[in-house]
Amino acid sequence: MDTGDNVIVINAEKVKLTGNKMTDKTYFHHTFYPGGERFTSAEDMLKKDPTSLVMKAVKGMLPKTKLGRQLLTNIRVYAGPVHNQTAQNPEIIEL
């Protein structure tokens, strides 16, 4: 159920993966051309765009339905500690 709550994730560049996942875990992408399979390691993805690593992890946990796609719009991911959501007065939750 979409209750309207939003989540702001900061410091996505500081994500740590356990074990050998940083080098062994691969993400698949296809260009829709023949032979267009592309594989990217988690380490390369973290260097290039750390927000996409967090977004793919969250997307994988959501249901693969219209509701899941709607819920994905309720998350904002930022690589560093600075974000532009201060007008919404977010509550800080320490983990």
Beta strands, then each sheet from edge to edge (+ up, - down):
strand 1: 7-9
strand 2: 26-30
strand 3: 37-41
strand 4: 75-77
sheet 1: 1+ 4+
sheet 2: 2+ 3-
end
